[in-house]
Amino acid sequence: MDKELPLTTRIKLRIHYLMCSFCERYAKQLNYMREVSREFPEKIGEISDAKLPAEAKQRLKEALQH
Protein backbone atom coordinates (compact mmCIF):
# COMPACT_ATOMS: atom_id res chain seq x y z
CA MET A 1 0.00 0.00 0.00
CA ASP A 2 2.99 2.30 0.45
CA LYS A 3 4.20 1.96 -3.12
CA GLU A 4 2.80 0.84 -6.45
CA LEU A 5 3.03 -2.91 -7.01
CA PRO A 6 4.55 -4.43 -10.12
CA LEU A 7 2.07 -5.22 -12.87
CA THR A 8 2.35 -8.99 -12.40
CA THR A 9 1.58 -8.71 -8.68
CA ARG A 10 -1.42 -6.47 -9.34
CA ILE A 11 -2.75 -9.00 -11.85
CA LYS A 12 -2.27 -11.83 -9.37
CA LEU A 13 -4.14 -9.86 -6.72
CA ARG A 14 -7.03 -9.16 -9.09
CA ILE A 15 -7.28 -12.86 -9.94
CA HIS A 16 -7.19 -13.75 -6.27
CA TYR A 17 -9.92 -11.22 -5.50
CA LEU A 18 -12.13 -12.87 -8.13
CA MET A 19 -11.90 -16.08 -6.12
CA CYS A 20 -11.73 -14.68 -2.60
CA SER A 21 -14.31 -12.10 -1.64
CA PHE A 22 -12.98 -11.97 1.93
CA CYS A 23 -9.56 -10.67 0.83
CA GLU A 24 -11.18 -8.17 -1.52
CA ARG A 25 -13.40 -6.90 1.30
CA TYR A 26 -10.39 -6.71 3.62
CA ALA A 27 -8.42 -4.69 1.07
CA LYS A 28 -11.35 -2.28 0.69
CA GLN A 29 -11.54 -1.89 4.47
CA LEU A 30 -7.81 -1.15 4.67
CA ASN A 31 -8.10 1.46 1.93
CA TYR A 32 -11.05 3.06 3.70
CA MET A 33 -9.15 3.23 7.00
CA ARG A 34 -6.18 4.83 5.23
CA GLU A 35 -8.44 7.48 3.69
CA VAL A 36 -10.18 8.23 6.98
CA SER A 37 -6.93 8.39 8.95
CA ARG A 38 -5.50 10.89 6.46
CA GLU A 39 -8.52 13.14 6.99
CA PHE A 40 -8.49 12.92 10.79
CA PRO A 41 -6.11 15.83 11.51
CA GLU A 42 -8.33 18.11 9.43
CA LYS A 43 -11.48 16.98 11.25
CA ILE A 44 -10.13 17.27 14.79
CA GLY A 45 -12.01 20.53 15.34
CA GLU A 46 -15.33 18.84 14.61
CA ILE A 47 -15.07 16.56 17.66
CA SER A 48 -17.57 17.43 20.34
CA ASP A 49 -16.39 18.83 23.65
CA ALA A 50 -19.52 17.58 25.45
CA LYS A 51 -18.97 16.37 29.00
CA LEU A 52 -20.66 13.49 30.80
CA PRO A 53 -23.07 14.82 33.46
CA ALA A 54 -22.02 14.23 37.09
CA GLU A 55 -25.07 12.07 37.79
CA ALA A 56 -24.23 9.82 34.84
CA LYS A 57 -20.66 9.48 36.12
CA GLN A 58 -21.98 8.50 39.53
CA ARG A 59 -24.30 5.86 38.05
CA LEU A 60 -21.38 4.40 36.09
CA LYS A 61 -19.21 4.28 39.21
CA GLU A 62 -21.95 2.51 41.16
CA ALA A 63 -22.59 0.03 38.36
CA LEU A 64 -18.88 -0.80 38.12
CA GLN A 65 -18.61 -1.35 41.87
CA HIS A 66 -21.37 -3.98 41.78
Backbone as JSON Lines, residues from 0, in Angstrom:
{"i":0,"aa":"M","n":[0.81,-1.2,0.0],"ca":[0.0,0.0,0.0],"c":[0.86,1.26,0.0]}
{"i":1,"aa":"D","n":[2.12,1.13,0.39],"ca":[2.99,2.3,0.45],"c":[3.6,2.66,-0.9]}
{"i":2,"aa":"K","n":[3.66,1.7,-1.79],"ca":[4.2,1.96,-3.12],"c":[3.42,1.14,-4.15]}
{"i":3,"aa":"E","n":[3.52,1.53,-5.39],"ca":[2.8,0.84,-6.45],"c":[3.42,-0.54,-6.68]}
{"i":4,"aa":"L","n":[2.56,-1.55,-6.78],"ca":[3.03,-2.91,-7.01],"c":[3.37,-3.14,-8.47]}
{"i":5,"aa":"P","n":[4.27,-4.08,-8.73],"ca":[4.55,-4.43,-10.12],"c":[3.29,-4.96,-10.81]}
{"i":6,"aa":"L","n":[3.24,-4.82,-12.09],"ca":[2.07,-5.22,-12.87],"c":[1.69,-6.68,-12.62]}
{"i":7,"aa":"T","n":[2.67,-7.57,-12.6],"ca":[2.35,-8.99,-12.4],"c":[1.7,-9.24,-11.04]}
{"i":8,"aa":"T","n":[2.16,-8.55,-10.02],"ca":[1.58,-8.71,-8.68],"c":[0.16,-8.17,-8.64]}
{"i":9,"aa":"R","n":[-0.06,-7.03,-9.29],"ca":[-1.42,-6.47,-9.34],"c":[-2.37,-7.42,-10.05]}
{"i":10,"aa":"I","n":[-1.91,-8.05,-11.11],"ca":[-2.75,-9.0,-11.85],"c":[-3.06,-10.21,-10.98]}
{"i":11,"aa":"K","n":[-2.06,-10.7,-10.27],"ca":[-2.27,-11.83,-9.37],"c":[-3.28,-11.49,-8.28]}
{"i":12,"aa":"L","n":[-3.18,-10.28,-7.74],"ca":[-4.14,-9.86,-6.72],"c":[-5.55,-9.8,-7.28]}
{"i":13,"aa":"R","n":[-5.71,-9.24,-8.46],"ca":[-7.03,-9.16,-9.09],"c":[-7.63,-10.55,-9.28]}
{"i":14,"aa":"I","n":[-6.81,-11.48,-9.74],"ca":[-7.28,-12.86,-9.94],"c":[-7.68,-13.47,-8.6]}
{"i":15,"aa":"H","n":[-6.86,-13.22,-7.6],"ca":[-7.19,-13.75,-6.27],"c":[-8.5,-13.16,-5.76]}
{"i":16,"aa":"Y","n":[-8.68,-11.86,-5.95],"ca":[-9.92,-11.22,-5.5],"c":[-11.15,-11.79,-6.2]}
{"i":17,"aa":"L","n":[-11.01,-12.25,-7.43],"ca":[-12.13,-12.87,-8.13],"c":[-12.56,-14.16,-7.44]}
{"i":18,"aa":"M","n":[-11.6,-14.83,-6.81],"ca":[-11.9,-16.08,-6.12],"c":[-12.19,-15.89,-4.64]}
{"i":19,"aa":"C","n":[-11.66,-14.85,-4.06],"ca":[-11.73,-14.68,-2.6],"c":[-12.35,-13.33,-2.24]}
{"i":20,"aa":"S","n":[-13.62,-13.35,-1.97],"ca":[-14.31,-12.1,-1.64],"c":[-13.88,-11.55,-0.27]}
{"i":21,"aa":"F","n":[-13.41,-12.43,0.61],"ca":[-12.98,-11.97,1.93],"c":[-11.74,-11.08,1.83]}
{"i":22,"aa":"C","n":[-10.77,-11.48,1.01],"ca":[-9.56,-10.67,0.83],"c":[-9.88,-9.35,0.13]}
{"i":23,"aa":"E","n":[-10.79,-9.4,-0.83],"ca":[-11.18,-8.17,-1.52],"c":[-11.84,-7.21,-0.54]}
{"i":24,"aa":"R","n":[-12.72,-7.74,0.3],"ca":[-13.4,-6.9,1.3],"c":[-12.38,-6.33,2.29]}
{"i":25,"aa":"Y","n":[-11.42,-7.16,2.7],"ca":[-10.39,-6.71,3.62],"c":[-9.55,-5.59,3.01]}
{"i":26,"aa":"A","n":[-9.19,-5.72,1.75],"ca":[-8.42,-4.69,1.07],"c":[-9.22,-3.38,0.99]}
{"i":27,"aa":"K","n":[-10.5,-3.48,0.73],"ca":[-11.35,-2.28,0.69],"c":[-11.41,-1.62,2.06]}
{"i":28,"aa":"Q","n":[-11.5,-2.44,3.12],"ca":[-11.54,-1.89,4.47],"c":[-10.23,-1.19,4.81]}
{"i":29,"aa":"L","n":[-9.11,-1.79,4.43],"ca":[-7.81,-1.15,4.67],"c":[-7.7,0.18,3.94]}
{"i":30,"aa":"N","n":[-8.13,0.21,2.69],"ca":[-8.1,1.46,1.93],"c":[-8.98,2.52,2.57]}
{"i":31,"aa":"Y","n":[-10.16,2.11,3.05],"ca":[-11.05,3.06,3.7],"c":[-10.4,3.62,4.97]}
{"i":32,"aa":"M","n":[-9.79,2.76,5.77],"ca":[-9.15,3.23,7.0],"c":[-7.99,4.18,6.7]}
{"i":33,"aa":"R","n":[-7.26,3.92,5.62],"ca":[-6.18,4.83,5.23],"c":[-6.74,6.2,4.86]}
{"i":34,"aa":"E","n":[-7.83,6.21,4.1],"ca":[-8.44,7.48,3.69],"c":[-8.94,8.26,4.9]}
{"i":35,"aa":"V","n":[-9.63,7.57,5.81],"ca":[-10.18,8.23,6.98],"c":[-9.06,8.75,7.89]}
{"i":36,"aa":"S","n":[-8.02,7.95,8.07],"ca":[-6.93,8.39,8.95],"c":[-6.19,9.59,8.38]}
{"i":37,"aa":"R","n":[-6.13,9.71,7.07],"ca":[-5.5,10.89,6.46],"c":[-6.33,12.14,6.72]}
{"i":38,"aa":"E","n":[-7.64,11.99,6.79],"ca":[-8.52,13.14,6.99],"c":[-8.63,13.54,8.45]}
{"i":39,"aa":"F","n":[-8.26,12.67,9.37],"ca":[-8.49,12.92,10.79],"c":[-7.91,14.24,11.28]}
{"i":40,"aa":"P","n":[-6.65,14.56,10.99],"ca":[-6.11,15.83,11.51],"c":[-6.93,17.04,11.08]}
{"i":41,"aa":"E","n":[-7.53,16.98,9.89],"ca":[-8.33,18.11,9.43],"c":[-9.68,18.17,10.14]}
{"i":42,"aa":"K","n":[-10.16,17.05,10.64],"ca":[-11.48,16.98,11.25],"c":[-11.43,17.09,12.77]}
{"i":43,"aa":"I","n":[-10.27,17.26,13.34],"ca":[-10.13,17.27,14.79],"c":[-10.99,18.35,15.45]}
{"i":44,"aa":"G","n":[-11.19,19.46,14.79],"ca":[-12.01,20.53,15.34],"c":[-13.49,20.21,15.39]}
{"i":45,"aa":"E","n":[-13.92,19.2,14.66],"ca":[-15.33,18.84,14.61],"c":[-15.73,17.91,15.76]}
{"i":46,"aa":"I","n":[-14.76,17.46,16.55],"ca":[-15.07,16.56,17.66],"c":[-15.76,17.35,18.76]}
{"i":47,"aa":"S","n":[-16.79,16.77,19.3],"ca":[-17.57,17.43,20.34],"c":[-16.78,17.57,21.63]}
{"i":48,"aa":"D","n":[-17.01,18.66,22.34],"ca":[-16.39,18.83,23.65],"c":[-17.4,18.61,24.77]}
{"i":49,"aa":"A","n":[-18.47,17.87,24.48],"ca":[-19.52,17.58,25.45],"c":[-18.95,16.77,26.6]}
{"i":50,"aa":"K","n":[-19.41,17.06,27.8],"ca":[-18.97,16.37,29.0],"c":[-20.09,15.47,29.52]}
{"i":51,"aa":"L","n":[-19.7,14.39,30.18],"ca":[-20.66,13.49,30.8],"c":[-21.18,14.14,32.07]}
{"i":52,"aa":"P","n":[-22.51,14.2,32.24],"ca":[-23.07,14.82,33.46],"c":[-22.59,14.08,34.72]}
{"i":53,"aa":"A","n":[-22.5,14.8,35.83],"ca":[-22.02,14.23,37.09],"c":[-22.88,13.06,37.54]}
{"i":54,"aa":"E","n":[-24.2,13.17,37.36],"ca":[-25.07,12.07,37.79],"c":[-24.84,10.81,36.96]}
{"i":55,"aa":"A","n":[-24.53,10.97,35.69],"ca":[-24.23,9.82,34.84],"c":[-22.91,9.18,35.27]}
{"i":56,"aa":"K","n":[-21.93,10.01,35.63],"ca":[-20.66,9.48,36.12],"c":[-20.87,8.67,37.39]}
{"i":57,"aa":"Q","n":[-21.71,9.19,38.27],"ca":[-21.98,8.5,39.53],"c":[-22.65,7.16,39.27]}
{"i":58,"aa":"R","n":[-23.62,7.13,38.36],"ca":[-24.3,5.86,38.05],"c":[-23.31,4.84,37.47]}
{"i":59,"aa":"L","n":[-22.39,5.3,36.64],"ca":[-21.38,4.4,36.09],"c":[-20.47,3.85,37.19]}
{"i":60,"aa":"K","n":[-20.05,4.72,38.1],"ca":[-19.21,4.28,39.21],"c":[-19.91,3.21,40.04]}
{"i":61,"aa":"E","n":[-21.19,3.46,40.35],"ca":[-21.95,2.51,41.16],"c":[-22.13,1.18,40.42]}
{"i":62,"aa":"A","n":[-22.41,1.26,39.14],"ca":[-22.59,0.03,38.36],"c":[-21.3,-0.78,38.29]}
{"i":63,"aa":"L","n":[-20.17,-0.1,38.19],"ca":[-18.88,-0.8,38.12],"c":[-18.5,-1.41,39.47]}
{"i":64,"aa":"Q","n":[-18.94,-0.82,40.55],"ca":[-18.61,-1.35,41.87],"c":[-19.4,-2.62,42.17]}
{"i":65,"aa":"H","n":[-20.54,-2.78,41.53],"ca":[-21.37,-3.98,41.78],"c":[-20.97,-5.03,40.88]}
